């Protein structure tokens, strides 16, 4: 056997349909119980417990106990990034379990992708920032320009708070419903959090849908004009 990272182990863990369903369910960024994850995967609670134990042992999930309940979440951003990349690659290669993208129009319009904005609005934001030279693309690298730094500051986002982490500031993520890039990384998270703080949008409970208010939609379109 060759030495080095065991990608076969990770691939086998994620590749199981039930485990894949549970992992993608956790892309909402919320922590869920074993029973909730079992329901999402369409399996018994006992089977889910076995799957979750394997995922936790491999470092893909973290667990937190609160009273009698145990809550599971993705271990960290690296796991979320891996799942996003795999979902994007599967969509790009045409490996879809159903028609392209979610059936719900609200999910196609704006949804959370682990911790940043995805869907039509996520793609619009990315394209608008690129067209206005707020973001700069160099091969696979995405960076914020000086004009972009000023723009982020005007929105009330402290850039220093976003750069004091190990996460990349900017990263492109292939949107699996739009088949185009949206903005991930610390800036993607910071922008979505700011939309929540400003009251432009909110998360629909028990859903990945990001719902914009009428005023929030107007302000979003002003900030990120269509190109």
Buried (B, 14 or more C-beta within 10 A) or exposed (E): EEEEEEEEEBEEBBEBEBBBBBBBBBBBBBBBBBEBBBBBBEBEEEEBBEBBEBBBEBEBBBBEEEEEEBBBBBBEBEBBBBBBEBBBEBBEEEEEEEEEBBEEEBBBBBBBBBBBBBBBBBBBBBBBBBEBEBBBEEEEEBEBBEBBEEBBEEEEBEBEEBEEEEBBBBBBBBBBBBEBBBBBBBBBBBBBEBBEEBEBBBBBEEBBBBBBBEEBBEBBBEBBEEE
